[in-house]
Each structure stands twice: as structure tokens, then as C-alpha cells.
Amino acid sequence: MTSTEGSHSAAQFPWRGRLIRKGDGPASTANVANIITVVRILMAPLFFVLLLADAGQDTAVRIWAAVLFVVAIVTDSADGIIARRQNLVTDFGKLVDPIADKVLIGGALVALSILGELPWYVTILIMVREIGITVFRFAVLSDRVIPASRGGKIKTVLQAVAITLALFPWWQLVGDWAHWVNGILMTAAFLATVLSGIDYLWQAWKHNRTAA
């Protein structure tokens, strides 16, 4: 089968193809990398409910929620590594993976704001940036692919670290100064999110100006 025939087959029968085996033929939409991504989306509601249980005051339940968040974050790297290494990248995965990230991060930020542990303006601005840049990427997908910038990667790491520390009730062990550390890290994540969003728009403006 030629590569053209393989692509036509994948388009007509997206559930057929390789599930985990590495190869050059079409990958199934139900491959292992995409399954991990979908599981991450399904974990988000459970994490959200656990974190809000007893207004976040039940230490054991809150720790379980934090552990679930960490596991979900780890799978974010795992599915991408598997997809690239095994050549299992699909259009479905390209679409759903960033959505899974936004659902998880957004759910954590909203929950922290509901608990009164994070100002709402931080959550709103971060979510506007995340959703806006994602929509923009899909809007220009037919013209070009916008890869994650260095600032965007730093933003993602800072968000994951800041939210993880905000979720674990480690202040019960080390004292109130933990809240200062949480505040500093969340501020850094917030600034990285805003600045990387501005950089994406600046690069897009330069690209359009050059093309014109």
C-alpha cells in the first residue's frame, strides 16, 4: 500500500490501523497515546470534585486530588512521547491533546478560585490566554503550524509546579510561609502565561506583515 493509499484509508476508517506498534502505516484513532489523552480528560472531573469536597479542608481527600492532578500532568508528557516515538500522531490527538491540557489546568484554577485560594482575575486572565491562543492556532492551521515557543514551554512547567504546590496542603507541615512560596510561584506562572501569549501575538503580527 502506498503512503497516499494509506492516508486515504486512515481518513475513511480512522479506527483501523496501529494501536501501539511502531511503523509507517496509518495509526488508529484508538491508539494508546490517544487513549491516555482521553483518560486525562476523564480524570479532570474526578479531580475537580475531590478538590472541592469539604471545601478543600479534608486533608486526605485534598491529597488524593493533588496526586490525581500530578498523575494527569505526567500523562501529558507520556502521551506525546509515545505518539512521537511510535509514530502514532493523529489528527484526533492533535485536536484533543491541547483540549485535555486546558480542561485539567482550567479545572484546577477554577477550583482554587472557588475555594478562595486564588484570585479570580488570575484564573480568568490565564484561561482567556490559553483558550485564545489555542483557538488562534487552529484558525491558522491550514496556513501554518505554530509550535510551542520556549516561553510557552516555560509557562507550562511553571503552571504545573505552581498548581501542584497550591494543591498539596504542605503548609500544615512547614507553616504559613508556604503560602508565600505558593504566591511567588503562581505569580511567576501568571506572568509567564501573559508574556508568552503576547509573544505569540507579536510573532503572528510579524509573520503577517512579512507575508503582506
Summary of the structure (lengths in Angstrom):
residues: 212
radius of gyration: 19.5
end to end distance: 41.2
largest distance: 64.3
contacts: 630
relative contact order: 0.10
helix: 77%
strand: 1%
